[in-house]
Amino acid sequence: MKHDPALDLEKTFLSYAQAYWADRGVSDDEWNSHTWQLKNRITTLEQLEEHLELSEKERSGVLLSGTKLAMAITPHFFNLIDREDPECPIRRQVIPRVEETWTSPYEMADPCGEDDSMPVPGLVHRYPDRVLFLVTDRCAAYCRYCTRSRVVSGAGEQELETDHEAAFRYLEEHTEIRDVLLSGGDPLLFSDKKLEKILERLRSIKHIEFLRIGSRVPIFLPQRITPELCEMLQKYHPLFLSVHVNHPRELTLEVKEGLERLANHGVPMGNQSVFLRGVNDDVETMKTLVHKLLMCRVRPYYLYQLDLIQGSSHLQAPVAKGIEIIEGLRGHTTGYAIPQFVIDAPGGGGKVPVNPDYVLQQNSERVVIRNFEGKTFEYPEPAVQPDPLLDY
Ligand SMILES: *Cc1c(COP(=O)(O)O)cnc(C)c1O
């Protein structure tokens, strides 16, 4: 196997604390404070150019981002960028490029058709028993390929007009809803108190069994995962958290500590990666990522094919490559480490699993299957004999 020394480094949990900020007199207390991190986010071209040399494509991208999806990068996450590498996988995720203003005929402002599935503003009810509740339009940092860039960050024309009270009433009336997923924007940007009010209200609804939060805060802003936050969350179990990590470098020492703290407070965690060209579109990177996630007690949950969001084609990797990656994991590593690859069907069909084909032939008598090494096997179906006791 090819030895890639760069990947060896990515396999370990490193700290990138201070880095570009080290000579600016930032104290450890400031650095470790999530309010300091938020206040000192990189949001302008000037701030960005203090630290990095930008390409022309990035420069124009940053200038144009103000009318679409704002740029914001926490100092913590910014430090993961490798200045020497113009194709750095961290850089591609958060620094705008001019390609964001290019749109193909297939691309949409609302690729998953969410706006058409909102019975009340901010509540997406697509599946029979669960809802997506968009509680805020703000994130700690903005992913350039955001599926909800039409409403997130405050820069675009459309606004997220969530009516919290109407949403709670809808949830109270719809007794078929047993699972509420809080997302946005990022719910963990709310203060503990504000978030607790929402969780409390949801827990007062008897038919809601299961709560989950979708958040990239543990990755963008690990300082926010305080013991107080974890103690608050653990009062509302069963509560799961879905995080969003795309590249192994994002799992730093500080991120690992935050995730462990959540796990220690009984919060089961899954990871939702987005499949991105030049970020995680090869087996070795993905394998390193899923192994590190397990070490942080996070179970890889979904690998998303990129939604057809306007201006994202420079980050789009082929579906065939995604299937190849899943094939490169299944059987070759821990089953717990393997996410389900899905396409969120364009226009609003929901998540559709996409898998390598392991069933080669299937009829009423037998299935022919192949294993991860390509060997084929036959499995006979049960012979259909009438059973006087069973009615089929
Ligand atoms: C992804 C999603 C969910 C949750 O789906 P799971 O497969 O249960 O994780 C719920 N509602 C909407 C609209 C979604 O996009």
The ligand as an SDF file (V2000), in Angstrom:
LIG
                    3D

 15 15  0  0  0  0  0  0  0  0999 V2000
  -32.8210   13.9840    7.0980 C   0  0  0  0  0  0  0  0  0  0  0  0
  -34.1570   14.3940    7.4720 C   0  0  0  0  0  0  0  0  0  0  0  0
  -34.8050   13.8140    8.5550 C   0  0  0  0  0  0  0  0  0  0  0  0
  -34.1730   12.7120    9.3980 C   0  0  0  0  0  0  0  0  0  0  0  0
  -33.9640   11.5680    8.6330 O   0  0  0  0  0  0  0  0  0  0  0  0
  -33.3440   10.2410    9.3000 P   0  0  0  0  0  0  0  0  0  0  0  0
  -33.0970    9.3190    8.1600 O   0  0  0  0  0  0  0  0  0  0  0  0
  -34.3580    9.7440   10.2800 O   0  0  0  0  0  0  0  0  0  0  0  0
  -32.0830   10.6660    9.9910 O   0  0  0  0  0  0  0  0  0  0  0  0
  -36.0760   14.2230    8.8470 C   0  0  0  0  0  0  0  0  0  0  0  0
  -36.6980   15.1650    8.1040 N   0  0  0  0  0  0  0  0  0  0  0  0
  -36.1030   15.7330    7.0410 C   0  0  0  0  0  0  0  0  0  0  0  0
  -36.8530   16.7290    6.2430 C   0  0  0  0  0  0  0  0  0  0  0  0
  -34.8000   15.3800    6.6880 C   0  0  0  0  0  0  0  0  0  0  0  0
  -34.2130   15.9550    5.6450 O   0  0  0  0  0  0  0  0  0  0  0  0
  1  2  1  0
  2  3  1  0
  2 14  2  0
  3  4  1  0
  3 10  2  0
  4  5  1  0
  5  6  1  0
  6  7  2  0
  6  8  1  0
  6  9  1  0
 10 11  1  0
 11 12  2  0
 12 13  1  0
 12 14  1  0
 14 15  1  0
M  END
$$$$
